[in-house]
């Protein structure tokens, strides 16, 4: 048998996944809101306002793609979030060990 | 003689125009900065952050086009700024009366 990326997720795993994704999204967007609030408080000219606009354009695009909850993508989604520090591996407790191993490996890549 | 849109601008008129445009741009962008600061202070969720992003996209596009300082466009640029309240007609003192009449007429359209 060759090593393959696991794609089957049980209902219980999906439930855990949705909760973790929701929490991570809240963390990331709260951090973004704080970052924008700080930058906006210290605004001195319109050029800096356009920098905030650029940041928001980029983060919005990033967030739209990153929280991919389709089953075959979940391993990659969690690996990315783990790598960026928006989740920790303990939060995924309850998910099959083989998947967790894949997530951890991908996060180190 | 038929009525035509005046397109010739003297050096003195161009100088006045540049000053007025600069001032109007500062007013409009300062107002935008204040508006964004207020909205960002009262941010409650990420949906409102995307609303601010949409506002900035729209205002940036608007501002890029609006402050058109090409000679044949100046009458239209000033009419638009006058209509929106970013300048008043007295600030254009020194510019030829026929042009001022055109600007006032266009602003009422």
Backbone of each chain as ProteinMPNN parsed JSONL, in Angstrom:
{"seq_chain_A": "XXXXXXXXXXXXXXXXXXXXXXXXXXXXXXXXXXXXXXXXXXXXXXXXXXXXXXXXXXXXXXXXXXXXXXXXXXXXXXXXXXXXXXXXXXXXXXXXXXXXXXXXXXXXX", "coords_chain_A": {"N_chain_A": [[0.827, -1.218, 0.0], [0.548, 2.201, -0.874], [1.387, 5.496, 0.424], [-1.265, 7.701, 0.916], [-3.124, 10.78, 0.646], [-5.48, 11.181, 3.117], [-8.933, 11.224, 2.563], [-11.501, 10.72, 3.457], [-13.865, 11.788, 5.78], [-15.355, 11.517, 8.957], [-18.667, 12.117, 10.322], [-18.409, 13.111, 12.918], [-15.797, 14.075, 12.853], [-16.039, 16.074, 10.961], [-17.701, 17.8, 12.326], [-16.025, 18.645, 14.453], [-14.08, 19.875, 12.907], [-15.497, 22.025, 11.704], [-16.042, 23.598, 13.94], [-13.45, 24.275, 14.769], [-12.482, 25.63, 12.547], [-14.193, 27.828, 12.528], [-13.487, 29.1, 14.923], [-10.787, 29.709, 14.406], [-11.047, 31.423, 12.253], [-12.394, 33.523, 13.476], [-10.412, 34.347, 15.293], [-8.384, 35.157, 13.502], [-9.641, 37.192, 12.027], [-10.335, 38.97, 14.064], [-7.832, 39.764, 14.893], [-7.023, 41.049, 12.593], [-8.888, 43.16, 12.525], [-8.073, 44.566, 14.835], [-5.483, 45.271, 14.043], [-6.02, 46.951, 11.874], [-7.446, 48.942, 13.21], [-5.431, 50.03, 14.85], [-3.632, 50.987, 12.907], [-5.252, 52.834, 11.624], [-5.795, 54.631, 13.651], [-3.371, 55.899, 13.834], [-3.105, 57.271, 11.5], [-1.727, 59.493, 9.162], [-1.685, 60.594, 6.622], [-3.257, 60.478, 3.349], [-1.984, 58.627, 1.788], [-1.218, 56.62, 3.51], [-3.691, 55.69, 4.118], [-4.411, 54.467, 1.752], [-2.591, 52.41, 1.861], [-3.677, 50.876, 3.879], [-5.987, 50.188, 2.597], [-4.909, 48.56, 0.57], [-3.866, 46.506, 2.161], [-6.258, 45.457, 3.209], [-7.491, 44.561, 0.856], [-5.769, 42.524, 0.104], [-5.841, 40.805, 2.371], [-8.52, 40.118, 2.392], [-8.827, 38.664, 0.057], [-7.058, 36.607, 0.606], [-8.252, 35.433, 2.916], [-10.662, 34.607, 1.84], [-9.923, 32.442, 0.27], [-8.564, 30.771, 2.004], [-9.961, 29.492, 4.124], [-11.003, 26.913, 3.378], [-13.421, 24.577, 3.443], [-13.983, 22.201, 2.209], [-14.149, 18.688, 2.128], [-11.906, 17.175, 0.836], [-9.978, 19.092, 1.006], [-9.51, 19.782, 3.605], [-7.319, 18.823, 5.164], [-5.189, 20.275, 4.109], [-6.06, 22.878, 4.55], [-6.1, 22.963, 7.385], [-3.393, 22.484, 7.867], [-2.2, 24.784, 6.863], [-3.317, 26.749, 8.54], [-2.301, 25.933, 10.961], [0.417, 26.235, 10.54], [0.534, 28.992, 10.292], [-0.154, 29.712, 12.801], [-2.783, 30.084, 13.68], [-4.289, 28.074, 14.671], [-3.857, 25.382, 17.091], [-2.432, 22.1, 17.309], [-3.651, 20.546, 19.258], [-6.266, 21.372, 19.372], [-7.466, 19.952, 17.432], [-8.056, 17.521, 18.398], [-9.609, 14.369, 18.403], [-9.901, 14.012, 15.823], [-8.962, 11.678, 13.407], [-5.861, 9.959, 13.804], [-4.05, 9.528, 11.659], [-4.695, 11.506, 9.848], [-4.091, 13.732, 11.398], [-1.357, 13.45, 11.573], [-0.639, 13.875, 8.937], [-1.454, 16.53, 8.648], [0.274, 17.809, 10.485], [2.75, 17.219, 9.286], [2.526, 18.502, 6.785], [2.298, 21.119, 7.686], [4.833, 21.689, 8.452], [6.172, 21.995, 6.181]], "CA_chain_A": [[0.0, 0.0, 0.0], [1.307, 3.451, -0.893], [0.832, 6.539, 1.302], [-2.133, 8.644, 0.197], [-3.764, 11.787, 1.503], [-6.791, 10.692, 3.551], [-9.981, 12.17, 2.172], [-12.788, 10.44, 4.102], [-14.025, 12.399, 7.107], [-16.606, 11.1, 9.614], [-19.52, 13.237, 10.763], [-17.818, 13.678, 14.14], [-14.609, 14.845, 12.439], [-16.523, 17.291, 10.281], [-18.196, 18.715, 13.377], [-14.837, 19.233, 15.097], [-13.456, 20.748, 11.906], [-16.263, 23.269, 11.544], [-15.831, 24.42, 15.143], [-12.07, 24.786, 14.776], [-12.386, 26.626, 11.466], [-14.921, 29.014, 12.966], [-12.673, 29.748, 15.941], [-9.584, 30.239, 13.767], [-11.481, 32.571, 11.44], [-12.653, 34.613, 14.427], [-9.107, 34.837, 15.769], [-7.653, 35.861, 12.447], [-10.317, 38.437, 11.658], [-10.207, 39.893, 15.203], [-6.467, 40.295, 14.817], [-7.025, 42.004, 11.476], [-9.637, 44.345, 12.963], [-7.187, 45.302, 15.751], [-4.374, 45.826, 13.252], [-6.553, 48.082, 11.106], [-7.771, 50.01, 14.172], [-4.176, 50.68, 15.24], [-3.099, 51.739, 11.761], [-6.149, 53.947, 11.33], [-5.605, 55.613, 14.727], [-2.117, 56.631, 13.613], [-3.106, 57.78, 10.13], [-1.301, 60.889, 8.993], [-2.041, 61.108, 5.307], [-4.095, 59.598, 2.548], [-1.154, 57.525, 1.263], [-1.312, 55.54, 4.499], [-5.046, 55.126, 4.003], [-4.374, 53.523, 0.613], [-1.852, 51.218, 2.314], [-4.662, 50.073, 4.608], [-6.855, 49.627, 1.562], [-4.172, 47.449, -0.049], [-3.824, 45.422, 3.145], [-7.583, 44.847, 3.273], [-7.721, 43.831, -0.404], [-4.963, 41.317, 0.136], [-6.346, 39.914, 3.425], [-9.855, 39.633, 2.024], [-8.584, 37.64, -0.957], [-6.405, 35.524, 1.333], [-9.24, 34.78, 3.788], [-11.666, 33.954, 0.988], [-9.42, 31.168, -0.229], [-7.875, 29.949, 3.002], [-10.846, 28.687, 4.986], [-11.651, 25.959, 2.485], [-13.914, 23.484, 4.295], [-14.347, 21.004, 1.446], [-13.477, 17.521, 2.727], [-10.562, 16.827, 0.342], [-9.051, 20.207, 1.24], [-9.392, 20.081, 5.04], [-5.959, 18.565, 5.648], [-4.36, 21.412, 3.672], [-6.55, 24.068, 5.256], [-5.613, 22.932, 8.773], [-1.924, 22.599, 7.854], [-1.907, 26.208, 6.651], [-3.693, 27.491, 9.756], [-1.354, 25.513, 11.991], [1.687, 26.876, 10.176], [0.425, 30.434, 10.55], [-0.407, 29.916, 14.227], [-4.181, 30.404, 14.012], [-4.796, 26.939, 15.468], [-2.803, 24.465, 17.519], [-2.8, 20.721, 16.966], [-4.515, 19.993, 20.317], [-7.666, 21.705, 19.075], [-7.988, 18.988, 16.449], [-8.252, 16.236, 19.095], [-10.869, 13.725, 17.991], [-9.709, 13.708, 14.396], [-8.126, 10.507, 13.134], [-4.416, 10.199, 13.984], [-3.34, 9.568, 10.361], [-4.947, 12.857, 9.304], [-3.326, 14.687, 12.213], [0.051, 13.302, 11.186], [-0.51, 14.558, 7.633], [-1.571, 17.978, 8.903], [1.526, 18.249, 11.112], [3.834, 17.162, 8.291], [2.311, 19.584, 5.803], [2.522, 22.412, 8.346], [6.287, 21.918, 8.591], [6.76, 22.122, 4.827]], "C_chain_A": [[0.854, 1.258, 0.0], [0.632, 4.471, 0.032], [-0.047, 7.476, 0.455], [-2.679, 9.663, 1.178], [-5.173, 11.266, 1.824], [-7.873, 11.698, 3.15], [-11.322, 11.915, 2.859], [-12.845, 11.023, 5.506], [-15.363, 11.95, 7.682], [-17.409, 12.347, 10.005], [-18.926, 13.922, 11.993], [-16.603, 14.538, 13.784], [-15.006, 16.159, 11.756], [-17.001, 18.32, 11.305], [-17.044, 19.422, 14.088], [-14.21, 20.268, 14.146], [-14.17, 22.089, 11.79], [-16.045, 24.201, 12.728], [-14.452, 25.068, 15.135], [-11.898, 25.867, 13.704], [-13.035, 27.937, 11.89], [-14.077, 29.825, 13.961], [-11.448, 30.421, 15.322], [-9.924, 31.487, 12.956], [-11.75, 33.785, 12.334], [-11.351, 35.221, 14.939], [-8.419, 35.687, 14.713], [-8.321, 37.191, 12.101], [-10.281, 39.46, 12.812], [-8.839, 40.547, 15.205], [-6.379, 41.34, 13.705], [-7.738, 43.3, 11.861], [-8.756, 45.206, 13.875], [-6.065, 46.0, 14.991], [-4.834, 47.067, 12.476], [-6.873, 49.241, 12.048], [-6.511, 50.761, 14.591], [-3.625, 51.546, 14.11], [-3.943, 52.98, 11.485], [-6.012, 55.042, 12.398], [-4.385, 56.489, 14.457], [-1.992, 57.21, 12.202], [-2.66, 59.226, 10.052], [-1.612, 61.454, 7.616], [-2.763, 60.042, 4.492], [-3.295, 58.437, 1.947], [-1.21, 56.333, 2.208], [-2.691, 54.884, 4.475], [-5.088, 54.128, 2.846], [-3.56, 52.281, 0.954], [-2.794, 50.281, 3.07], [-5.617, 49.428, 3.611], [-6.188, 48.42, 0.884], [-4.116, 46.238, 0.881], [-5.163, 44.685, 3.184], [-7.887, 44.037, 2.008], [-7.004, 42.486, -0.348], [-5.486, 40.319, 1.174], [-7.703, 39.326, 3.05], [-9.73, 38.488, 1.017], [-8.01, 36.382, -0.292], [-7.427, 34.723, 2.152], [-10.302, 34.038, 2.975], [-11.21, 32.571, 0.541], [-8.999, 30.217, 0.869], [-8.778, 29.03, 3.798], [-11.679, 27.719, 4.161], [-12.098, 24.746, 3.308], [-14.38, 22.265, 3.494], [-13.502, 19.829, 1.948], [-12.073, 17.246, 2.163], [-9.514, 17.905, 0.619], [-8.733, 20.412, 2.717], [-7.978, 19.897, 5.595], [-5.047, 19.757, 5.315], [-4.756, 22.7, 4.386], [-5.99, 24.109, 6.683], [-4.09, 23.08, 8.835], [-1.512, 24.062, 7.727], [-2.168, 27.018, 7.925], [-2.739, 27.176, 10.908], [-0.02, 26.223, 11.77], [1.678, 28.367, 10.526], [0.087, 30.761, 12.007], [-1.844, 30.268, 14.59], [-4.871, 29.262, 14.736], [-3.588, 26.225, 16.064], [-3.335, 23.045, 17.367], [-3.754, 20.098, 17.999], [-5.996, 20.284, 20.029], [-8.305, 20.712, 18.112], [-8.183, 17.602, 17.077], [-9.624, 15.662, 18.729], [-10.812, 13.372, 16.505], [-8.682, 12.574, 14.293], [-6.622, 10.817, 13.115], [-3.653, 10.309, 12.666], [-3.506, 10.955, 9.73], [-4.124, 13.894, 10.074], [-1.838, 14.643, 11.845], [0.303, 14.02, 9.85], [-0.525, 16.078, 7.819], [-0.264, 18.516, 9.483], [2.671, 18.261, 10.107], [3.721, 18.31, 7.298], [2.63, 20.95, 6.405], [4.012, 22.729, 8.468], [6.947, 22.151, 7.24], [7.023, 23.584, 4.448]], "O_chain_A": [[1.789, 1.37, 0.793], [-0.54, 4.328, 0.379], [0.382, 7.973, -0.587], [-2.694, 9.436, 2.388], [-5.952, 10.952, 0.924], [-7.723, 12.897, 3.384], [-12.192, 12.786, 2.853], [-11.96, 10.771, 6.324], [-16.384, 11.99, 6.996], [-16.895, 13.466, 10.014], [-18.936, 15.148, 12.1], [-16.411, 15.61, 14.357], [-14.383, 17.202, 11.958], [-16.754, 19.52, 11.181], [-17.079, 20.634, 14.3], [-13.865, 21.379, 14.548], [-13.54, 23.147, 11.779], [-15.886, 25.411, 12.568], [-14.302, 26.248, 15.45], [-11.247, 26.886, 13.934], [-12.498, 29.017, 11.646], [-13.966, 31.047, 13.861], [-11.111, 31.554, 15.665], [-9.189, 32.475, 12.97], [-11.388, 34.913, 12.002], [-11.203, 36.441, 15.011], [-7.937, 36.785, 14.991], [-7.64, 38.198, 11.905], [-10.206, 40.665, 12.573], [-8.707, 41.738, 15.485], [-5.74, 42.38, 13.863], [-7.26, 44.395, 11.566], [-8.695, 46.424, 13.713], [-5.74, 47.158, 15.254], [-4.142, 48.084, 12.428], [-6.602, 50.396, 11.721], [-6.519, 51.989, 14.678], [-3.207, 52.683, 14.325], [-3.415, 54.042, 11.153], [-6.102, 56.231, 12.09], [-4.366, 57.67, 14.806], [-0.903, 57.591, 11.772], [-3.156, 60.081, 10.786], [-1.784, 62.663, 7.463], [-2.863, 58.881, 4.888], [-3.86, 57.389, 1.634], [-1.245, 55.182, 1.772], [-2.843, 53.698, 4.769], [-5.721, 53.077, 2.944], [-3.808, 51.21, 0.399], [-2.724, 49.06, 2.926], [-6.005, 48.27, 3.764], [-6.828, 47.393, 0.657], [-4.293, 45.098, 0.451], [-5.205, 43.455, 3.191], [-8.472, 42.956, 2.084], [-7.563, 41.45, -0.707], [-5.566, 39.123, 0.895], [-7.994, 38.17, 3.358], [-10.431, 37.48, 1.111], [-8.418, 35.259, -0.586], [-7.461, 33.494, 2.089], [-10.777, 32.975, 3.377], [-12.014, 31.644, 0.445], [-9.064, 28.999, 0.702], [-8.396, 27.903, 4.112], [-12.907, 27.711, 4.242], [-11.27, 23.985, 3.808], [-15.081, 21.401, 4.021], [-12.298, 19.963, 2.164], [-11.132, 17.098, 2.942], [-8.314, 17.664, 0.485], [-7.794, 21.134, 3.054], [-7.5, 20.706, 6.39], [-4.24, 20.184, 6.14], [-3.906, 23.502, 4.772], [-5.479, 25.133, 7.135], [-3.56, 23.721, 9.743], [-0.589, 24.518, 8.401], [-1.358, 27.852, 8.33], [-2.416, 28.042, 11.721], [0.586, 26.743, 12.708], [2.675, 28.92, 10.99], [0.045, 31.927, 12.4], [-2.098, 30.71, 15.71], [-5.921, 29.457, 15.348], [-2.454, 26.418, 15.625], [-4.545, 22.827, 17.306], [-4.563, 19.234, 17.661], [-6.869, 19.505, 20.413], [-9.528, 20.641, 17.994], [-8.443, 16.629, 16.371], [-10.64, 16.357, 18.741], [-11.578, 12.544, 16.012], [-7.679, 12.544, 15.007], [-6.175, 11.788, 12.505], [-2.713, 11.097, 12.561], [-2.567, 11.501, 9.151], [-3.542, 14.807, 9.488], [-1.16, 15.67, 11.815], [1.325, 14.681, 9.668], [0.276, 16.804, 7.232], [0.247, 19.544, 9.036], [3.468, 19.199, 10.077], [4.699, 18.999, 7.01], [3.163, 21.829, 5.726], [4.402, 23.892, 8.573], [8.135, 22.465, 7.164], [7.512, 23.859, 3.352]]}, "seq_chain_B": "XXXXXXXXXXXXXXXXXXXXXXXXXXXXXXXXXXXXXXXXXXXXXXXXXXXXXXXXXXXXXXXXXXXXXXXXXXXXXXXXXXXXXXXXXXXXXXXXXXXXXXXXXXXXX", "coords_chain_B": {"N_chain_B": [[-21.608, 84.183, -33.297], [-21.25, 81.046, -31.72], [-21.922, 79.476, -28.506], [-19.206, 78.108, -26.845], [-17.294, 75.604, -25.02], [-14.787, 76.939, -23.076], [-11.355, 76.434, -23.598], [-8.768, 77.379, -23.394], [-6.298, 78.197, -21.068], [-4.695, 80.552, -19.008], [-1.32, 81.025, -17.729], [-1.454, 82.107, -15.166], [-4.056, 81.429, -14.458], [-3.853, 78.656, -14.45], [-2.127, 78.32, -12.306], [-3.701, 79.222, -10.148], [-5.676, 77.285, -10.349], [-4.282, 74.881, -9.774], [-3.634, 75.284, -7.091], [-6.185, 75.427, -5.929], [-7.205, 72.922, -6.558], [-5.479, 71.285, -5.119], [-6.053, 72.032, -2.487], [-8.756, 71.295, -2.325], [-8.557, 68.557, -2.711], [-7.133, 67.863, -0.432], [-9.032, 68.542, 1.521], [-11.123, 66.764, 0.867], [-9.88, 64.242, 1.169], [-9.089, 64.359, 3.834], [-11.561, 64.408, 5.06], [-12.429, 61.885, 4.328], [-10.539, 60.288, 5.674], [-11.239, 60.884, 8.338], [-13.862, 59.874, 8.358], [-13.384, 57.14, 7.931], [-11.865, 56.612, 10.222], [-13.792, 56.996, 12.228], [-15.657, 54.985, 11.551], [-14.049, 52.73, 11.841], [-13.412, 52.822, 14.541], [-15.799, 52.079, 15.631], [-16.139, 49.479, 14.915], [-17.566, 46.266, 14.816], [-17.699, 43.722, 13.767], [-16.25, 41.522, 11.247], [-17.59, 41.804, 8.877], [-18.328, 44.46, 8.775], [-15.84, 45.513, 8.485], [-15.236, 44.761, 5.89], [-17.086, 46.323, 4.62], [-15.955, 48.82, 4.972], [-13.709, 48.41, 3.484], [-14.887, 48.195, 0.938], [-15.909, 50.808, 0.7], [-13.488, 52.245, 0.63], [-12.361, 51.243, -1.726], [-14.14, 52.214, -3.601], [-13.996, 55.029, -3.155], [-11.322, 55.494, -3.718], [-11.127, 54.916, -6.41], [-12.911, 56.808, -7.383], [-11.64, 59.242, -6.579], [-9.279, 59.053, -8.023], [-10.129, 59.564, -10.612], [-11.439, 61.973, -10.461], [-9.986, 64.363, -9.862], [-9.03, 65.671, -12.229], [-6.659, 67.384, -13.886], [-6.157, 68.217, -16.438], [-6.059, 70.686, -18.938], [-8.355, 70.931, -20.818], [-10.245, 69.698, -19.3], [-10.622, 71.017, -16.944], [-12.764, 72.804, -16.41], [-14.902, 71.061, -16.083], [-13.97, 69.489, -13.992], [-13.83, 71.374, -11.871], [-16.536, 72.09, -11.76], [-17.717, 69.749, -10.866], [-16.505, 69.488, -8.324], [-17.448, 71.758, -7.102], [-20.189, 71.281, -7.094], [-20.263, 69.107, -5.353], [-19.458, 70.332, -3.082], [-16.803, 70.613, -2.291], [-15.292, 72.752, -3.025], [-15.684, 76.364, -3.142], [-17.151, 78.905, -5.187], [-15.869, 81.358, -4.895], [-13.225, 80.793, -4.338], [-12.145, 80.458, -6.779], [-11.548, 82.882, -7.777], [-10.017, 85.139, -10.011], [-9.847, 83.594, -12.118], [-10.904, 83.616, -15.466], [-14.014, 85.201, -16.269], [-15.908, 84.065, -18.033], [-15.293, 81.387, -17.995], [-15.813, 80.854, -15.31], [-18.552, 81.222, -15.288], [-19.35, 79.1, -16.866], [-18.516, 76.976, -15.258], [-20.169, 77.346, -12.995], [-22.683, 76.956, -14.181], [-22.523, 74.302, -15.102], [-22.24, 73.03, -12.653], [-24.728, 73.193, -11.608], [-26.163, 71.399, -12.986]], "CA_chain_B": [[-20.738, 83.252, -32.552], [-21.97, 80.1, -30.858], [-21.291, 79.274, -27.202], [-18.367, 76.906, -26.773], [-16.584, 75.433, -23.75], [-13.471, 77.551, -23.164], [-10.306, 75.467, -23.273], [-7.462, 77.997, -23.18], [-6.078, 78.673, -19.703], [-3.425, 81.275, -18.871], [-0.431, 80.502, -16.671], [-1.991, 82.553, -13.876], [-5.243, 80.605, -14.171], [-3.378, 77.301, -14.115], [-1.578, 78.374, -10.938], [-4.85, 79.265, -9.232], [-6.328, 75.975, -10.432], [-3.506, 73.865, -9.053], [-3.786, 75.53, -5.644], [-7.554, 75.084, -5.516], [-7.332, 71.457, -6.637], [-4.715, 70.71, -4.015], [-6.819, 72.287, -1.267], [-9.979, 70.483, -2.374], [-8.136, 67.158, -2.524], [-6.818, 67.719, 0.999], [-10.309, 68.548, 2.26], [-11.89, 65.539, 0.621], [-9.202, 63.08, 1.739], [-9.153, 64.48, 5.294], [-12.913, 63.993, 5.432], [-12.452, 60.434, 4.186], [-9.762, 59.72, 6.781], [-12.079, 61.004, 9.549], [-14.979, 58.947, 8.224], [-12.857, 55.784, 8.136], [-11.494, 56.495, 11.639], [-15.02, 56.809, 13.016], [-16.218, 53.656, 11.268], [-13.155, 51.705, 12.368], [-13.551, 52.86, 16.001], [-17.047, 51.418, 16.033], [-16.186, 48.159, 14.27], [-17.973, 45.16, 15.676], [-17.383, 42.443, 13.143], [-15.446, 41.594, 10.032], [-18.459, 42.247, 7.776], [-18.215, 45.92, 8.743], [-14.505, 45.823, 7.955], [-15.329, 44.648, 4.422], [-17.827, 47.519, 4.159], [-14.96, 49.895, 4.906], [-12.883, 48.082, 2.315], [-15.667, 48.579, -0.248], [-15.924, 52.271, 0.662], [-12.166, 52.708, 0.203], [-12.194, 50.895, -3.149], [-14.97, 53.127, -4.377], [-13.477, 56.387, -3.034], [-10.016, 55.567, -4.382], [-11.437, 54.964, -7.836], [-13.554, 58.108, -7.58], [-10.632, 60.298, -6.444], [-8.322, 58.913, -9.13], [-10.678, 60.147, -11.826], [-12.105, 63.261, -10.278], [-9.095, 65.532, -9.833], [-8.434, 65.741, -13.563], [-6.14, 68.755, -14.058], [-5.841, 68.541, -17.836], [-6.728, 71.945, -19.291], [-9.722, 70.879, -21.371], [-11.147, 69.075, -18.331], [-10.675, 71.783, -15.697], [-14.109, 73.348, -16.177], [-15.727, 69.954, -15.583], [-13.438, 69.104, -12.674], [-14.276, 72.362, -10.881], [-17.996, 72.013, -11.637], [-18.004, 68.58, -10.024], [-16.073, 69.787, -6.951], [-18.369, 72.784, -6.609], [-21.454, 70.578, -6.868], [-20.115, 68.24, -4.177], [-19.162, 71.164, -1.914], [-15.388, 70.597, -1.894], [-14.783, 74.113, -3.252], [-16.728, 77.342, -3.418], [-16.817, 79.658, -6.395], [-14.969, 82.471, -4.542], [-11.834, 80.328, -4.376], [-11.672, 80.473, -8.17], [-11.338, 84.285, -8.173], [-8.802, 85.305, -10.809], [-10.085, 82.843, -13.357], [-11.748, 84.316, -16.439], [-15.433, 85.192, -15.916], [-16.657, 83.141, -18.905], [-15.05, 80.028, -17.471], [-16.536, 80.733, -14.033], [-19.979, 81.077, -15.609], [-19.529, 77.711, -17.319], [-18.375, 76.102, -14.085], [-21.395, 77.474, -12.197], [-23.806, 76.333, -14.892], [-22.336, 72.843, -15.067], [-22.424, 72.554, -11.28], [-26.174, 73.138, -11.292], [-26.797, 70.379, -13.838]], "C_chain_B": [[-21.57, 82.321, -31.662], [-21.221, 79.951, -29.532], [-20.455, 77.984, -27.232], [-17.73, 76.815, -25.392], [-15.171, 75.977, -23.951], [-12.39, 76.538, -22.797], [-8.937, 76.089, -23.015], [-7.339, 78.549, -21.765], [-4.728, 79.379, -19.646], [-2.587, 80.637, -17.756], [-0.965, 80.866, -15.285], [-3.206, 81.712, -13.487], [-4.861, 79.175, -13.773], [-2.843, 77.253, -12.682], [-2.687, 78.38, -9.892], [-5.495, 77.868, -9.175], [-5.604, 74.92, -9.619], [-3.66, 74.012, -7.544], [-5.156, 75.075, -5.148], [-7.749, 73.563, -5.532], [-6.651, 70.787, -5.45], [-5.5, 70.828, -2.701], [-8.061, 71.389, -1.202], [-9.653, 69.013, -2.121], [-7.814, 66.899, -1.049], [-8.092, 67.662, 1.839], [-11.025, 67.211, 2.117], [-11.215, 64.329, 1.266], [-9.184, 63.149, 3.276], [-10.517, 64.027, 5.805], [-13.029, 62.471, 5.362], [-11.711, 59.756, 5.333], [-10.59, 59.745, 8.07], [-13.215, 59.983, 9.529], [-14.529, 57.506, 8.506], [-12.478, 55.589, 9.605], [-12.717, 56.256, 12.512], [-15.594, 55.411, 12.822], [-15.364, 52.56, 11.89], [-13.236, 51.657, 13.902], [-14.762, 52.055, 16.456], [-17.212, 50.021, 15.426], [-16.615, 47.063, 15.237], [-17.706, 43.794, 15.068], [-16.699, 42.636, 11.796], [-16.289, 42.042, 8.821], [-18.382, 43.769, 7.637], [-16.842, 46.357, 8.234], [-14.52, 45.745, 6.425], [-16.151, 45.805, 3.835], [-16.869, 48.703, 4.021], [-14.04, 49.667, 3.698], [-13.598, 48.496, 1.021], [-15.71, 50.099, -0.414], [-14.595, 52.811, 0.134], [-11.922, 52.41, -1.274], [-12.92, 51.918, -4.013], [-14.415, 54.561, -4.339], [-12.135, 56.542, -3.764], [-10.195, 55.704, -5.896], [-11.999, 56.344, -8.212], [-12.513, 59.24, -7.586], [-9.617, 60.256, -7.588], [-8.821, 59.616, -10.389], [-11.068, 61.602, -11.686], [-11.193, 64.478, -10.387], [-8.3, 65.654, -11.137], [-7.973, 67.17, -13.826], [-5.714, 69.057, -15.496], [-6.689, 69.751, -18.254], [-8.157, 71.791, -19.824], [-10.749, 70.3, -20.389], [-11.404, 69.936, -17.108], [-12.064, 72.33, -15.364], [-15.01, 72.262, -15.561], [-15.287, 69.511, -14.185], [-13.948, 70.069, -11.602], [-15.796, 72.316, -10.688], [-18.385, 70.874, -10.697], [-17.667, 68.866, -8.559], [-16.984, 70.819, -6.293], [-19.705, 72.137, -6.23], [-21.4, 69.747, -5.587], [-19.707, 69.015, -2.926], [-17.697, 71.152, -1.481], [-14.687, 71.923, -2.192], [-15.962, 75.069, -3.277], [-16.229, 78.261, -4.531], [-15.826, 80.798, -6.121], [-13.492, 82.049, -4.603], [-11.247, 80.374, -5.785], [-11.455, 81.897, -8.688], [-9.989, 84.432, -8.884], [-8.899, 84.533, -12.113], [-11.117, 83.614, -14.184], [-13.253, 84.107, -16.19], [-16.249, 84.211, -16.75], [-16.494, 81.705, -18.416], [-15.83, 79.809, -16.165], [-18.027, 80.527, -14.271], [-20.261, 79.646, -16.065], [-19.48, 76.727, -16.14], [-19.652, 76.131, -13.241], [-22.57, 76.782, -12.861], [-23.713, 74.819, -14.816], [-22.607, 72.271, -13.672], [-23.9, 72.431, -10.906], [-26.881, 72.035, -12.07], [-27.06, 69.07, -13.084]], "O_chain_B": [[-22.473, 82.762, -30.95], [-20.033, 80.262, -29.444], [-20.948, 76.917, -27.598], [-17.634, 77.812, -24.676], [-14.449, 75.554, -24.853], [-12.508, 75.854, -21.781], [-8.044, 75.428, -22.484], [-8.207, 79.3, -21.319], [-3.734, 78.873, -20.169], [-3.075, 79.833, -16.962], [-0.935, 80.057, -14.358], [-3.361, 81.331, -12.326], [-5.465, 78.575, -12.884], [-3.069, 76.292, -11.947], [-2.634, 77.657, -8.897], [-5.811, 77.352, -8.103], [-6.221, 74.162, -8.871], [-3.797, 73.03, -6.815], [-5.279, 74.433, -4.105], [-8.375, 72.996, -4.637], [-7.181, 69.847, -4.858], [-5.599, 69.879, -1.922], [-8.371, 70.805, -0.164], [-10.377, 68.317, -1.409], [-8.171, 65.86, -0.494], [-8.214, 66.842, 2.749], [-11.47, 66.611, 3.096], [-11.893, 63.481, 1.846], [-9.254, 62.117, 3.943], [-10.624, 63.358, 6.833], [-13.647, 61.845, 6.223], [-12.191, 58.772, 5.897], [-10.64, 58.758, 8.802], [-13.498, 59.32, 10.527], [-15.199, 56.758, 9.218], [-12.735, 54.529, 10.175], [-12.693, 55.424, 13.419], [-15.966, 54.737, 13.782], [-15.891, 51.575, 12.408], [-13.139, 50.583, 14.495], [-14.753, 51.435, 17.52], [-18.308, 49.461, 15.431], [-16.084, 46.953, 16.342], [-17.51, 42.817, 15.791], [-16.588, 43.749, 11.282], [-15.754, 42.594, 7.859], [-18.373, 44.301, 6.527], [-16.697, 47.422, 7.635], [-13.895, 46.562, 5.75], [-15.934, 46.213, 2.694], [-16.962, 49.486, 3.075], [-13.653, 50.603, 2.999], [-12.985, 49.074, 0.123], [-15.567, 50.616, -1.522], [-14.57, 53.716, -0.699], [-11.345, 53.229, -1.989], [-12.392, 52.413, -5.008], [-14.368, 55.233, -5.37], [-11.853, 57.588, -4.349], [-9.516, 56.488, -6.559], [-11.611, 56.947, -9.213], [-12.508, 60.084, -8.481], [-9.155, 61.295, -8.059], [-8.034, 60.193, -11.14], [-11.038, 62.368, -12.65], [-11.585, 65.505, -10.942], [-7.072, 65.728, -11.136], [-8.799, 68.071, -13.973], [-5.0, 70.028, -15.747], [-7.882, 69.82, -17.958], [-9.072, 72.452, -19.333], [-11.956, 70.394, -20.608], [-12.297, 69.637, -16.315], [-12.489, 72.327, -14.209], [-15.778, 72.527, -14.636], [-16.109, 69.203, -13.322], [-14.436, 69.643, -10.556], [-16.284, 72.486, -9.571], [-19.264, 71.021, -9.849], [-18.44, 68.532, -7.661], [-17.253, 70.762, -5.093], [-20.269, 72.42, -5.173], [-22.37, 69.692, -4.831], [-19.617, 68.443, -1.84], [-17.382, 71.64, -0.396], [-13.606, 72.185, -1.664], [-17.109, 74.644, -3.418], [-15.027, 78.37, -4.772], [-15.039, 81.165, -6.994], [-12.621, 82.87, -4.89], [-10.031, 80.335, -5.97], [-11.212, 82.104, -9.877], [-8.966, 83.924, -8.425], [-8.156, 84.77, -13.066], [-12.07, 84.182, -13.65], [-13.702, 82.989, -15.935], [-17.181, 83.591, -16.239], [-17.441, 80.918, -18.426], [-16.417, 78.751, -15.939], [-18.685, 79.766, -13.561], [-21.277, 79.055, -15.7], [-20.277, 75.795, -16.042], [-20.157, 75.088, -12.824], [-23.358, 76.105, -12.2], [-24.69, 74.137, -14.508], [-23.136, 71.168, -13.534], [-24.27, 71.671, -10.011], [-28.061, 71.768, -11.842], [-27.587, 68.119, -13.662]]}, "name": "protein", "num_of_chains": 2, "seq": "XXXXXXXXXXXXXXXXXXXXXXXXXXXXXXXXXXXXXXXXXXXXXXXXXXXXXXXXXXXXXXXXXXXXXXXXXXXXXXXXXXXXXXXXXXXXXXXXXXXXXXXXXXXXXXXXXXXXXXXXXXXXXXXXXXXXXXXXXXXXXXXXXXXXXXXXXXXXXXXXXXXXXXXXXXXXXXXXXXXXXXXXXXXXXXXXXXXXXXXXXXXXXXXXXXXXXXXXXX"}
